[in-house]
Amino acid sequence: MTPLLEVRDLRKHFPIHKGFLRRETASVHAVDGVSLDVAPGETLGIVGESGCGKSTLGRTLVRLYEPTGGQMTYRGEDLLALQGERLRAMRRNLQMIFQDPFASLDPRMTVGQILCEPYKVHNACPPRERHERARALLERVGLKAAYMNRYPHEFSGGQRQRISIARAMALNPELVVADEPVSALDVSIQAQILNLLKDLQSEFRLTYIFISHDLAVVDHFCDRVAVMYLGRIIEIAPRDELFSNPRHPYTQALIEAIPRVGTGKRRMQAALRGEVPSPIEPPIGCHFHPRCPKRFEGCDREYPQLVEAGPGHRVACHLEGSISDAVENRVAGVAQ
């Protein structure tokens, strides 16, 4: 199947300026060489600890952030070459749902004005139709049309997220980036929002990139999962394969740390130790090696590339690559 979205070596670095002349002295490597494909109709999960670059990746994919380098193609068209009206037209197909619905909704606008705004910006329908379309959107996400004249502060967190989802659906997009869409909600409301997103995906044939730090939610919602660490994807696989056979030590630690009934302290001992290194000066070699319980000679010298570990399963770890083979051969030679 031809990918809907293809990303190759995508980078987003934020410069740090200091001094009177505001010279660039360093940069934050928020996204640092991400490559992935997204197939039509699938849900790709992006997981990792806070600060690993998940949200920056999502915003860069829809060009809310301009990338520092790399390539992105959507249906074979170079996304980074688009400017002006061509970029505006493409953005009808690429929408985003943000983590904090209260911050992403203009408090000075009514719900009706918020939902009519996409039609106005993109001139998607005659002015007389905008209000009716907005009312239909509101009802489709489970809210009353009578709420059209209310303001965001008059709603609960779950209701505000439904409004955000309705706004993202207004232009009938093909690809939606959902950045932690349920993390700020109560568990009971999370289930409702996830079910709504699933229903909308079936109804409108949507493709999702679903960003989350909650692996239990990702296990329930996604078809494939990519694991990020310090701006890079270190493992990507079909959901069931990843959760049953994680290959990277970081992925193994994340899955071991998922709370489960009856596991007690014994399971929590597998949780990660230490802090995530600074993205300003990532460790040389594998970025995870300072925290890795399985590190060995060579991990601190060369960054591992993503290699095949099974059908549709790729992992960036020296345990899967040539350095580990070389070390094993050396040890075997000494033993002889």
Protein Blocks (a to p, Z undefined) as FASTA:
>chain_A
ZZfbdcehiacdddddedjkopafbdcdfbgoiacdddehiacddeddehilmmmmmmmm
nomaccfbdcddeehiafklpghjlmmmmmmmpccddfblmlmpcfkbcfklmmmmmmmm
nopacfklmmmmmmmmmmmnopafklmmpcfklpcfklmmmmmmmmmmmnopabdcdehk
llmpcfklmmmmmmmmmmmmmmnopacddddfblklmmmmmmbdcddeehiafbdcdfkl
mmmmcfbfklmmmmmmpccehklmmlmmmpcedjdddfklgcehjfklmmmckbcehjlm
bccddddfbehiacddfklmmklmmmmmmmmmmmZZ
